[in-house]
Amino acid sequence: MQQLILGGARSGKSRLAEQLATESGLAVTYIATAQTLDAEMATRIAHHQAQRPQHWALVEEPLALAATLAKHATANSCLLVDCLTLWLSNLLMQEDTLRLREECDTLLALLPRLPGQLILVSNETGMGVVPMGELSRRYVDEAGRLHQALAAQCQQVVLCVAGLPLVLKGAAL
């Protein structure tokens, strides 16, 4: 089962993903894409760490997501990736401008053959105005393209708003 959970900042998407991972009854590996680049991000990361069960495995991977998923996925595991938009941001900031496309294509090609349960968390960024800067517009465009491609492949897609899940695709929660 592959699930995509979208939502805005502080929408409840991470909490929902963690609840679904717990309810899976499988061994959970949390794959964190964030990097501690400033004090505010360190605070956010600490908050997420405090919310997670201590017995979950943790893998921190800001760039090579598909390779990490391939390495850790098993039929009896649940991988929780939080979050794809931070992963995209990390890739957008790389000097190698082709790496973003290569990593996204590799991820999308991997998903159909990935064993076990996968929960992907991402920020829905395309519901506002078109950003003014080129990098911001590219970020929103890349996130939108990735979300569409993932939604087509995942068995369940959920949008979180104000802590409430709205199932867009798949079985009700």
C-alpha positions in Angstrom: 0.0 0.0 0.0 1.3 3.4 -1.0 -0.2 6.5 0.5 0.3 10.2 -0.3 -0.7 12.7 2.4 -0.8 16.3 1.4 -1.6 19.4 3.3 -0.5 22.9 4.3 1.9 23.8 7.1 0.6 22.5 10.5 -2.4 20.9 8.8 -2.0 17.6 10.7 -0.5 15.6 7.8 2.5 14.4 9.8 0.4 13.4 12.7 -1.9 11.4 10.4 1.0 9.7 8.7 2.4 8.7 12.1 -1.0 7.4 13.1 -1.3 5.3 9.9 2.3 4.0 10.4 1.5 3.0 14.0 -1.8 1.3 12.9 0.0 -0.7 10.2 1.4 -3.0 12.8 4.7 -3.2 10.8 8.2 -2.2 11.7 8.4 1.5 10.9 11.3 3.4 9.5 11.0 7.1 9.5 12.9 8.7 6.6 13.6 12.4 7.3 14.5 14.7 4.5 15.0 17.9 6.5 18.4 19.4 7.2 19.3 21.4 10.3 20.4 24.6 8.5 19.2 27.1 11.2 17.8 27.3 14.7 14.2 27.4 13.6 14.6 24.2 11.6 16.3 22.6 14.5 13.3 23.4 16.6 10.9 22.0 14.0 13.0 18.8 13.8 13.1 18.4 17.6 9.3 18.8 17.7 8.8 16.0 15.1 11.3 13.8 16.9 9.4 14.2 20.2 6.2 13.1 18.5 7.5 9.8 17.1 7.7 6.5 19.0 11.2 5.9 20.2 11.3 2.4 18.8 11.0 3.5 15.2 14.1 3.4 13.1 15.3 6.7 11.7 17.1 7.4 8.4 18.1 10.9 7.5 18.4 11.4 3.8 18.1 14.8 2.2 18.8 13.9 -1.5 19.0 10.2 -2.5 15.4 9.2 -1.5 14.8 6.5 -4.1 18.0 4.7 -3.2 17.1 4.9 0.5 13.6 3.5 -0.1 15.1 0.7 -2.1 17.5 -0.1 0.7 15.0 -0.2 3.5 11.8 -1.4 2.0 10.7 -5.0 2.9 7.4 -6.8 2.7 7.1 -6.5 6.5 8.0 -2.8 6.8 6.3 0.6 6.7 8.4 3.5 5.4 7.3 7.0 6.3 8.9 9.8 4.3 8.5 13.3 5.8 8.6 15.3 3.7 8.8 15.4 -0.1 8.7 19.2 -0.4 11.8 19.6 1.8 13.4 16.9 -0.4 12.5 18.9 -3.5 14.0 22.1 -1.9 17.2 20.2 -1.1 17.5 19.1 -4.7 16.6 22.5 -6.1 19.6 24.0 -4.3 22.1 21.6 -5.8 24.6 22.9 -8.3 23.7 19.9 -10.6 20.5 21.2 -12.2 19.7 17.7 -13.6 19.8 15.9 -10.3 16.2 17.0 -9.4 14.7 15.4 -12.5 16.9 12.3 -12.2 15.9 11.8 -8.5 12.2 12.3 -9.2 12.2 10.0 -12.3 14.1 7.3 -10.2 11.5 7.6 -7.4 8.6 7.3 -9.7 10.1 4.3 -11.5 10.8 2.6 -8.2 7.3 2.9 -6.6 5.5 0.1 -8.5 8.1 -2.5 -7.4 8.6 -1.3 -3.8 7.6 -3.9 -1.2 5.7 -3.1 2.0 3.8 0.0 3.0 4.9 3.5 2.0 3.6 6.7 3.4 4.7 9.9 1.7 4.1 13.3 3.3 4.2 16.5 1.3 3.2 20.1 1.5 0.5 21.2 -0.9 1.9 24.4 -2.2 -0.2 25.0 -5.3 -3.3 26.5 -3.7 -2.1 30.1 -3.5 -1.0 32.8 -5.8 1.8 32.3 -8.3 5.0 33.2 -6.5 7.0 36.2 -7.7 10.5 34.8 -7.8 11.8 32.3 -10.4 13.1 29.8 -7.8 9.8 29.9 -5.9 7.8 29.4 -9.1 10.0 26.5 -10.0 9.6 25.0 -6.6 5.7 25.2 -6.8 5.8 23.8 -10.4 8.1 20.9 -9.4 6.0 20.0 -6.4 2.8 20.1 -8.4 4.2 17.8 -11.1 5.6 15.4 -8.5 2.3 15.3 -6.5 0.3 14.6 -9.7 2.6 11.8 -10.7 2.6 10.3 -7.2 -1.2 10.6 -6.9 -1.6 8.6 -10.1 0.6 5.8 -8.6 -0.4 5.7 -5.0 -3.4 3.6 -3.9 -4.5 6.3 -1.4 -4.2 10.1 -1.5 -5.3 12.2 1.5 -5.5 16.0 1.9 -5.3 17.2 5.5 -6.9 20.5 6.4 -7.2 21.8 10.0 -6.3 18.3 11.3 -9.1 16.7 9.3 -8.3 14.1 6.6 -10.2 14.3 3.3 -9.6 11.1 1.2 -9.2 12.1 -2.4 -8.4 8.6 -3.7 -8.7 5.1 -2.3 -10.5 3.7 0.7 -11.8 5.8 3.6 -9.6 6.1 6.7 
